[in-house]
């Protein structure tokens, strides 16, 4: 199980996703109230490390490119964190912004789930 900093060190986690001016991409606005003081670069570093772990590889990405919604069309990631769009508000509150293609990211996760189920069936001899 992946345990990035933000998931083991927050008090309050809220977020909202909304469609942006195209028909497939959404922007996710995460708000984290943290137990410990930290910096935005530390949070980004932790997310980048988590994105390289097997559990989140090809699911989570962090980009330092200046992106807009149309840049995310066709992305197979469930979330691409936008380094330039988030920020710290004080020492214990972080705002993260991530993008995702509703159709491609979701479809990719469904295909991975079907692949996993098929492998489990194969192992059990069914």
NUMARRO-251881 format. One record per residue: residue number from 1; x, y, z of N, C-alpha, C in turn. Coordinates in steps of 0.1 Angstrom, whole numbers, plus 5000, padded with zeros to 4 digits. Example, Ala and Ser with C-alpha at 12.3 -4.5 7.8 and 13.67 -1.06 7.14 Angstrom:
+-----+------+------+------+------+------+------+------+------+------+
!   i !  npx !  npy !  npz ! capx ! capy ! capz !  cpx !  cpy !  cpz !
+-----+------+------+------+------+------+------+------+------+------+
!   1 ! 5132 ! 4943 ! 5078 ! 5123 ! 4955 ! 5078 ! 5132 ! 4967 ! 5078 !
!   2 ! 5128 ! 4978 ! 5071 ! 5137 ! 4989 ! 5071 ! 5129 ! 5000 ! 5079 !
+-----+------+------+------+------+------+------+------+------+------+
END
This chain:
+-----+------+------+------+------+------+------+------+------+------+
!   i !  npx !  npy !  npz ! capx ! capy ! capz !  cpx !  cpy !  cpz !
+-----+------+------+------+------+------+------+------+------+------+
!   1 ! 5008 ! 4988 ! 5000 ! 5000 ! 5000 ! 5000 ! 5009 ! 5012 ! 5000 !
!   2 ! 5006 ! 5022 ! 4992 ! 5013 ! 5034 ! 4991 ! 5009 ! 5043 ! 5002 !
!   3 ! 5019 ! 5049 ! 5009 ! 5017 ! 5058 ! 5020 ! 5025 ! 5071 ! 5018 !
!   4 ! 5021 ! 5079 ! 5007 ! 5028 ! 5092 ! 5006 ! 5025 ! 5101 ! 5017 !
!   5 ! 5034 ! 5111 ! 5019 ! 5034 ! 5120 ! 5030 ! 5020 ! 5126 ! 5032 !
!   6 ! 5013 ! 5130 ! 5022 ! 5000 ! 5137 ! 5023 ! 4990 ! 5128 ! 5029 !
!   7 ! 4991 ! 5115 ! 5027 ! 4980 ! 5106 ! 5032 ! 4983 ! 5101 ! 5046 !
!   8 ! 4995 ! 5103 ! 5052 ! 4997 ! 5099 ! 5065 ! 4999 ! 5110 ! 5075 !
!   9 ! 4999 ! 5122 ! 5069 ! 5002 ! 5134 ! 5078 ! 4991 ! 5145 ! 5077 !
!  10 ! 4979 ! 5142 ! 5073 ! 4970 ! 5152 ! 5072 ! 4959 ! 5151 ! 5082 !
!  11 ! 4953 ! 5162 ! 5086 ! 4942 ! 5163 ! 5095 ! 4929 ! 5163 ! 5087 !
!  12 ! 4928 ! 5171 ! 5077 ! 4916 ! 5173 ! 5069 ! 4920 ! 5172 ! 5054 !
!  13 ! 4912 ! 5165 ! 5047 ! 4914 ! 5163 ! 5033 ! 4901 ! 5166 ! 5026 !
!  14 ! 4900 ! 5175 ! 5017 ! 4888 ! 5178 ! 5009 ! 4892 ! 5181 ! 4995 !
!  15 ! 4883 ! 5179 ! 4986 ! 4886 ! 5182 ! 4972 ! 4874 ! 5182 ! 4963 !
!  16 ! 4875 ! 5188 ! 4952 ! 4864 ! 5189 ! 4942 ! 4870 ! 5187 ! 4928 !
!  17 ! 4863 ! 5180 ! 4920 ! 4867 ! 5179 ! 4906 ! 4856 ! 5186 ! 4897 !
!  18 ! 4860 ! 5193 ! 4887 ! 4850 ! 5199 ! 4878 ! 4856 ! 5199 ! 4864 !
!  19 ! 4846 ! 5198 ! 4855 ! 4850 ! 5199 ! 4841 ! 4855 ! 5212 ! 4837 !
!  20 ! 4864 ! 5213 ! 4828 ! 4869 ! 5225 ! 4823 ! 4864 ! 5227 ! 4809 !
!  21 ! 4867 ! 5238 ! 4802 ! 4861 ! 5240 ! 4789 ! 4864 ! 5230 ! 4778 !
!  22 ! 4863 ! 5218 ! 4780 ! 4863 ! 5208 ! 4770 ! 4855 ! 5196 ! 4775 !
!  23 ! 4852 ! 5186 ! 4767 ! 4842 ! 5176 ! 4771 ! 4848 ! 5164 ! 4778 !
!  24 ! 4861 ! 5163 ! 4780 ! 4867 ! 5151 ! 4786 ! 4876 ! 5153 ! 4798 !
!  25 ! 4882 ! 5165 ! 4799 ! 4892 ! 5167 ! 4810 ! 4886 ! 5174 ! 4822 !
!  26 ! 4890 ! 5169 ! 4834 ! 4886 ! 5176 ! 4846 ! 4898 ! 5180 ! 4854 !
!  27 ! 4896 ! 5191 ! 4862 ! 4906 ! 5196 ! 4871 ! 4902 ! 5192 ! 4885 !
!  28 ! 4911 ! 5187 ! 4893 ! 4908 ! 5183 ! 4907 ! 4915 ! 5193 ! 4916 !
!  29 ! 4908 ! 5199 ! 4925 ! 4913 ! 5208 ! 4935 ! 4913 ! 5201 ! 4949 !
!  30 ! 4926 ! 5198 ! 4953 ! 4927 ! 5191 ! 4966 ! 4931 ! 5201 ! 4977 !
!  31 ! 4926 ! 5200 ! 4988 ! 4929 ! 5209 ! 5000 ! 4933 ! 5200 ! 5011 !
!  32 ! 4946 ! 5202 ! 5016 ! 4951 ! 5194 ! 5027 ! 4955 ! 5202 ! 5039 !
!  33 ! 4949 ! 5199 ! 5050 ! 4954 ! 5205 ! 5063 ! 4963 ! 5195 ! 5069 !
!  34 ! 4975 ! 5199 ! 5071 ! 4985 ! 5189 ! 5075 ! 4988 ! 5190 ! 5090 !
!  35 ! 4992 ! 5178 ! 5096 ! 4995 ! 5178 ! 5110 ! 5008 ! 5185 ! 5113 !
!  36 ! 5018 ! 5184 ! 5104 ! 5031 ! 5190 ! 5106 ! 5034 ! 5200 ! 5095 !
!  37 ! 5042 ! 5210 ! 5099 ! 5046 ! 5220 ! 5090 ! 5055 ! 5214 ! 5079 !
!  38 ! 5054 ! 5218 ! 5067 ! 5062 ! 5213 ! 5056 ! 5062 ! 5224 ! 5045 !
!  39 ! 5068 ! 5221 ! 5034 ! 5069 ! 5230 ! 5023 ! 5063 ! 5224 ! 5011 !
!  40 ! 5059 ! 5233 ! 5001 ! 5053 ! 5228 ! 4989 ! 5063 ! 5219 ! 4981 !
!  41 ! 5076 ! 5223 ! 4980 ! 5086 ! 5214 ! 4973 ! 5087 ! 5200 ! 4980 !
!  42 ! 5086 ! 5199 ! 4993 ! 5086 ! 5186 ! 5000 ! 5074 ! 5178 ! 4996 !
!  43 ! 5063 ! 5184 ! 4996 ! 5051 ! 5176 ! 4992 ! 5052 ! 5171 ! 4977 !
!  44 ! 5057 ! 5180 ! 4968 ! 5058 ! 5176 ! 4954 ! 5069 ! 5165 ! 4953 !
!  45 ! 5080 ! 5166 ! 4960 ! 5090 ! 5155 ! 4960 ! 5084 ! 5142 ! 4965 !
!  46 ! 5076 ! 5142 ! 4975 ! 5070 ! 5130 ! 4980 ! 5060 ! 5124 ! 4969 !
!  47 ! 5052 ! 5133 ! 4963 ! 5043 ! 5128 ! 4953 ! 5051 ! 5122 ! 4941 !
!  48 ! 5062 ! 5129 ! 4937 ! 5070 ! 5124 ! 4926 ! 5076 ! 5110 ! 4929 !
!  49 ! 5080 ! 5108 ! 4942 ! 5086 ! 5095 ! 4946 ! 5074 ! 5085 ! 4946 !
!  50 ! 5063 ! 5088 ! 4951 ! 5051 ! 5079 ! 4951 ! 5048 ! 5075 ! 4936 !
!  51 ! 5048 ! 5084 ! 4927 ! 5045 ! 5082 ! 4913 ! 5054 ! 5072 ! 4907 !
!  52 ! 5066 ! 5070 ! 4912 ! 5076 ! 5060 ! 4907 ! 5074 ! 5046 ! 4913 !
!  53 ! 5067 ! 5045 ! 4924 ! 5065 ! 5032 ! 4930 ! 5056 ! 5024 ! 4921 !
!  54 ! 5057 ! 5011 ! 4922 ! 5050 ! 5002 ! 4914 ! 5035 ! 5004 ! 4915 !
!  55 ! 5030 ! 5007 ! 4928 ! 5016 ! 5008 ! 4930 ! 5009 ! 5020 ! 4923 !
!  56 ! 5017 ! 5030 ! 4920 ! 5011 ! 5042 ! 4914 ! 5018 ! 5045 ! 4901 !
!  57 ! 5027 ! 5037 ! 4896 ! 5033 ! 5040 ! 4883 ! 5022 ! 5039 ! 4872 !
!  58 ! 5022 ! 5049 ! 4864 ! 5012 ! 5050 ! 4853 ! 4998 ! 5054 ! 4858 !
!  59 ! 4997 ! 5057 ! 4871 ! 4984 ! 5061 ! 4877 ! 4985 ! 5076 ! 4881 !
!  60 ! 4996 ! 5079 ! 4888 ! 4999 ! 5093 ! 4892 ! 5011 ! 5098 ! 4885 !
!  61 ! 5010 ! 5111 ! 4881 ! 5021 ! 5118 ! 4875 ! 5022 ! 5132 ! 4881 !
!  62 ! 5034 ! 5138 ! 4880 ! 5036 ! 5152 ! 4885 ! 5043 ! 5158 ! 4873 !
!  63 ! 5038 ! 5170 ! 4868 ! 5043 ! 5176 ! 4857 ! 5048 ! 5190 ! 4861 !
!  64 ! 5060 ! 5194 ! 4855 ! 5064 ! 5208 ! 4857 ! 5062 ! 5216 ! 4844 !
!  65 ! 5055 ! 5210 ! 4834 ! 5052 ! 5218 ! 4822 ! 5040 ! 5227 ! 4825 !
!  66 ! 5040 ! 5238 ! 4818 ! 5028 ! 5247 ! 4819 ! 5017 ! 5241 ! 4810 !
!  67 ! 5007 ! 5236 ! 4817 ! 4997 ! 5228 ! 4809 ! 4983 ! 5235 ! 4810 !
!  68 ! 4975 ! 5232 ! 4800 ! 4961 ! 5236 ! 4800 ! 4953 ! 5224 ! 4798 !
!  69 ! 4940 ! 5225 ! 4799 ! 4931 ! 5213 ! 4799 ! 4933 ! 5205 ! 4786 !
!  70 ! 4935 ! 5211 ! 4775 ! 4936 ! 5203 ! 4762 ! 4949 ! 5195 ! 4762 !
!  71 ! 4959 ! 5199 ! 4770 ! 4971 ! 5191 ! 4770 ! 4969 ! 5177 ! 4777 !
!  72 ! 4958 ! 5176 ! 4784 ! 4955 ! 5163 ! 4792 ! 4947 ! 5154 ! 4784 !
!  73 ! 4941 ! 5158 ! 4773 ! 4933 ! 5149 ! 4765 ! 4941 ! 5137 ! 4760 !
!  74 ! 4936 ! 5125 ! 4764 ! 4943 ! 5113 ! 4760 ! 4953 ! 5108 ! 4771 !
!  75 ! 4954 ! 5115 ! 4782 ! 4963 ! 5111 ! 4792 ! 4957 ! 5098 ! 4799 !
!  76 ! 4965 ! 5088 ! 4802 ! 4960 ! 5076 ! 4808 ! 4962 ! 5076 ! 4823 !
!  77 ! 4968 ! 5087 ! 4829 ! 4970 ! 5088 ! 4843 ! 4956 ! 5091 ! 4850 !
!  78 ! 4954 ! 5087 ! 4862 ! 4942 ! 5090 ! 4869 ! 4944 ! 5104 ! 4875 !
!  79 ! 4956 ! 5109 ! 4877 ! 4958 ! 5122 ! 4882 ! 4972 ! 5127 ! 4878 !
!  80 ! 4973 ! 5139 ! 4872 ! 4986 ! 5145 ! 4869 ! 4986 ! 5158 ! 4877 !
!  81 ! 4995 ! 5158 ! 4887 ! 4996 ! 5170 ! 4896 ! 5003 ! 5181 ! 4889 !
!  82 ! 4998 ! 5193 ! 4889 ! 5004 ! 5204 ! 4882 ! 5012 ! 5212 ! 4892 !
!  83 ! 5025 ! 5211 ! 4891 ! 5035 ! 5217 ! 4901 ! 5032 ! 5232 ! 4902 !
!  84 ! 5029 ! 5238 ! 4891 ! 5028 ! 5253 ! 4890 ! 5014 ! 5258 ! 4896 !
!  85 ! 5005 ! 5250 ! 4897 ! 4991 ! 5255 ! 4901 ! 4988 ! 5254 ! 4916 !
!  86 ! 4996 ! 5246 ! 4923 ! 4993 ! 5244 ! 4938 ! 5002 ! 5254 ! 4946 !
!  87 ! 5000 ! 5254 ! 4959 ! 5007 ! 5262 ! 4968 ! 5005 ! 5259 ! 4982 !
!  88 ! 5013 ! 5264 ! 4991 ! 5011 ! 5263 ! 5005 ! 5004 ! 5276 ! 5009 !
!  89 ! 4995 ! 5275 ! 5019 ! 4988 ! 5286 ! 5025 ! 4992 ! 5285 ! 5040 !
!  90 ! 5002 ! 5292 ! 5044 ! 5008 ! 5290 ! 5057 ! 5017 ! 5277 ! 5057 !
!  91 ! 5019 ! 5272 ! 5069 ! 5028 ! 5261 ! 5070 ! 5021 ! 5247 ! 5071 !
!  92 ! 5008 ! 5248 ! 5073 ! 5000 ! 5235 ! 5075 ! 4989 ! 5233 ! 5065 !
!  93 ! 4987 ! 5241 ! 5055 ! 4976 ! 5240 ! 5046 ! 4982 ! 5240 ! 5031 !
!  94 ! 4978 ! 5230 ! 5024 ! 4983 ! 5229 ! 5010 ! 4972 ! 5228 ! 5000 !
!  95 ! 4973 ! 5234 ! 4989 ! 4964 ! 5233 ! 4978 ! 4971 ! 5226 ! 4967 !
!  96 ! 4966 ! 5215 ! 4962 ! 4972 ! 5207 ! 4951 ! 4962 ! 5208 ! 4939 !
!  97 ! 4966 ! 5209 ! 4927 ! 4958 ! 5209 ! 4916 ! 4963 ! 5198 ! 4907 !
!  98 ! 4953 ! 5189 ! 4902 ! 4957 ! 5178 ! 4894 ! 4947 ! 5178 ! 4882 !
!  99 ! 4951 ! 5172 ! 4871 ! 4942 ! 5171 ! 4859 ! 4940 ! 5156 ! 4856 !
! 100 ! 4929 ! 5153 ! 4850 ! 4927 ! 5139 ! 4845 ! 4917 ! 5139 ! 4833 !
! 101 ! 4920 ! 5130 ! 4824 ! 4911 ! 5128 ! 4813 ! 4900 ! 5118 ! 4818 !
! 102 ! 4888 ! 5122 ! 4819 ! 4877 ! 5113 ! 4825 ! 4876 ! 5100 ! 4818 !
! 103 ! 4876 ! 5100 ! 4805 ! 4874 ! 5088 ! 4797 ! 4887 ! 5079 ! 4797 !
! 104 ! 4898 ! 5084 ! 4793 ! 4910 ! 5076 ! 4791 ! 4915 ! 5071 ! 4805 !
! 105 ! 4916 ! 5079 ! 4815 ! 4921 ! 5075 ! 4828 ! 4912 ! 5064 ! 4834 !
! 106 ! 4899 ! 5066 ! 4833 ! 4890 ! 5057 ! 4839 ! 4890 ! 5044 ! 4831 !
! 107 ! 4890 ! 5045 ! 4818 ! 4891 ! 5033 ! 4809 ! 4903 ! 5025 ! 4812 !
! 108 ! 4914 ! 5032 ! 4814 ! 4927 ! 5025 ! 4816 ! 4927 ! 5017 ! 4829 !
! 109 ! 4921 ! 5023 ! 4840 ! 4920 ! 5016 ! 4853 ! 4910 ! 5004 ! 4851 !
! 110 ! 4900 ! 5005 ! 4844 ! 4891 ! 4993 ! 4841 ! 4898 ! 4982 ! 4834 !
! 111 ! 4906 ! 4986 ! 4824 ! 4914 ! 4975 ! 4817 ! 4924 ! 4968 ! 4827 !
! 112 ! 4930 ! 4976 ! 4836 ! 4940 ! 4971 ! 4845 ! 4932 ! 4961 ! 4855 !
! 113 ! 4920 ! 4965 ! 4859 ! 4912 ! 4957 ! 4868 ! 4909 ! 4944 ! 4861 !
! 114 ! 4904 ! 4944 ! 4849 ! 4901 ! 4932 ! 4842 ! 4913 ! 4923 ! 4840 !
! 115 ! 4925 ! 4929 ! 4837 ! 4937 ! 4921 ! 4836 ! 4940 ! 4914 ! 4849 !
! 116 ! 4939 ! 4922 ! 4860 ! 4941 ! 4916 ! 4874 ! 4932 ! 4904 ! 4877 !
! 117 ! 4919 ! 4906 ! 4874 ! 4909 ! 4896 ! 4876 ! 4912 ! 4884 ! 4868 !
! 118 ! 4916 ! 4886 ! 4855 ! 4919 ! 4874 ! 4846 ! 4931 ! 4867 ! 4852 !
! 119 ! 4941 ! 4874 ! 4857 ! 4953 ! 4867 ! 4862 ! 4949 ! 4859 ! 4875 !
! 120 ! 4940 ! 4865 ! 4883 ! 4936 ! 4857 ! 4895 ! 4928 ! 4845 ! 4891 !
! 121 ! 4920 ! 4846 ! 4881 ! 4912 ! 4834 ! 4876 ! 4922 ! 4824 ! 4871 !
! 122 ! 4932 ! 4828 ! 4864 ! 4942 ! 4819 ! 4858 ! 4949 ! 4811 ! 4870 !
! 123 ! 4952 ! 4819 ! 4880 ! 4959 ! 4812 ! 4891 ! 4951 ! 4802 ! 4898 !
! 124 ! 4937 ! 4805 ! 4899 ! 4928 ! 4796 ! 4906 ! 4924 ! 4785 ! 4897 !
! 125 ! 4927 ! 4785 ! 4885 ! 4924 ! 4774 ! 4875 ! 4910 ! 4776 ! 4870 !
! 126 ! 4903 ! 4787 ! 4871 ! 4890 ! 4789 ! 4866 ! 4890 ! 4794 ! 4852 !
+-----+------+------+------+------+------+------+------+------+------+
END
